[in-house]
Structure formats: C-alpha cells, structure tokens
C-alpha cells in the first residue's frame, strides 16, 4: 500500500503576516489586492467567521468584515518561508510535489517500512514545520493523493487526520459529490440533476453509465467514489507557461498607460524565467475590455529567450497591432509558453545575437539589484 502525505499550511499568507507582526494575533487579517477590483488571496480564520473567503472581491470582504485588517501580499516573504518548508519535506523524501507555495504532496512509500511509520513521519514533519517556521499546518495521511488531501481538509486548522484502508467507505459515503476531484459547479449540477448528491449516490451508478455520460472523466468519477486514485506524486511539474496580469482600479483608455504596465509585467516574466534558468518561445498578451470581453494574442520566436527586452517589445507590438483601438481596458496580462530548460536550450544551434548578449548582461545586473534591494527598487523606462 502506498503512503501519501498532504501538507496544507493554515491561512498561509495571513499567518505569515501574524508571525511577523504579533500585534495581529487574534484579529481578522485579510491579504489581497486592496484596490476597488482586488480580490482576497487569504483570510485568517478570524476573518472567515465573517464569511470572508479566498477569491472573494475585496469590496465584498470589506462589507462583511469592516473592522478587518487589510494587507497587500508580500510574495517574496512567503516564498522565503515556503522554501524552508520545502527543505523539510525533502529531508524525508525526494518525492515532493508542490501544488503552491503553501501546499504539497509527499510520497514516503519507499522511505518507510509501513503505513504506521508513515503516520509517525507525518507527525514529525508537522512538528518540524512548527519548530522551524512558527506556523501551523494541516496534514492528511492516506494511501493516495485524493484521500490524503481529503484528510488534510477534515480538521482545519492545525489538523492531523489519517484515513485507514478500512475507513474509506464510511468516510466517503455521506460527503457531497463536490468533494471529488474534478467535480466543479457544472459537473455537480449535472450529477444533482441525475439525483446524485452524495458520493454514496455516485457509487451506485455503473461504470458504463458514467463513461457514456461523462466520457473519460466518468472513469475517474467511478474510481474516486471508491477511494481509488493511482495518480503519482510528481516531484517537479514541468513549467508549461508563466503569466502576470493586472486589473486596473478604473478602466484605462490611454494606450500608453497600458503599455507602461506591459513593460512592468514583462519585467516580472523575464525575471521569473531567468531565476529558474528557463527560456520561452511564445509570447502572448491578454486584454479584458470594460464590457468583460477578453482576447489573447500571441507570437512565437525561432529560438527561445529569457530576455525582458525581447518579451517586452513583442508584447507591446502585439498590443499595438492586434488589439482593438479606442476601447476602455479593464485588465492587461503578459505571458510566455513553449518553455524549455537549460539543457533543451542547447539544442538550438543558432548563435545568440550580439545585441541579445548585451541585453542579457543588463538583465543580470538588474536581477542582482532587485535580489538585494527588492523587486521595485529599479525598473526599465517605458
């Protein structure tokens, strides 16, 4: 039997803010975009009692919790602590699959002799995170990823839950079908219309019927309703794309102002690529207009790049040539895809142009300045 651990930090961003400022302890802390169109990234458990949730518009949160403490995210600080937590994970197993800064799966099957020992190791990990970071987490232990994540959600915050093999049916039967991976609002509604509301209801439907209705996903529904999940813990997911976007507090009609944000977003994209020694062949922009119509436009290079200057110029060109004129813009984003790593980059035998070599040196200097003095310490001109 496999031994899988799921670790989920409790209200991570808000908890880090409390860690750095003890005066916030016991108070409703909401971290997110503070503008008119910002959204909640994380809410402390005190704030959740008011109904504040992640991804909620910040304006709605302020109405529900007017006395809350609202803070902008400090991602560099969160990444710093996340790295410490990752190091703890890797001291127990190389099979660590990060889902986000505050969440990961660990497969300890090959590093322990029994499921009972896996439970003991999970407790050690939980205690060590508290010792090394001062933060609490919720931990689930089970025979697969689906059940381990389900377990970590059962006793939040600061929970520790084990799902034994002989407990699976009893734990699953009364849960709503929405607790199954891949069951979003649309699928849930279709299942409800079929009279299927609980996992026990779903378990009574034949495999063939589910496959006929939902296709390949029907097979997954059939297996997950029985607690069966063969998906592996993948140590590192290949990066398929990187993107950054900004929602304006007021719709913007001036294209030059939009371009200035494209420059900033391109800076972040280029920096992310270089930090992880990655290159990208495709550059794209995303634009959402005031009527919520959203378009994307992209262009591909002959050889991959990590140059901010090249990404910036392509993104600005796409905006100038491909985006409708004289329309108010609500959101703009820049992204890259078709990403390769350092080894794959060597497969491209074209020489690096001299101007790109010069740009790379500029990028290196700017990256070092930002690393030392902060991401907003220096910027390129528009």
Helices and strands as residue ranges (DSSP letters): E 4-9, H 12-20, G 22-24, E 29-32, E 40-43, H 45-48, H 58-64, E 69-71, H 75-90, E 96-100, E 103-107, H 115-133, E 137-142, H 145-152, E 160-162, G 165-167, H 168-172, G 177-179, H 185-193, H 199-203, H 207-214, H 216-224, E 241-252, H 255-275, E 278-289, E 294-305, H 308-322, E 329-341, H 342-345, H 354-373
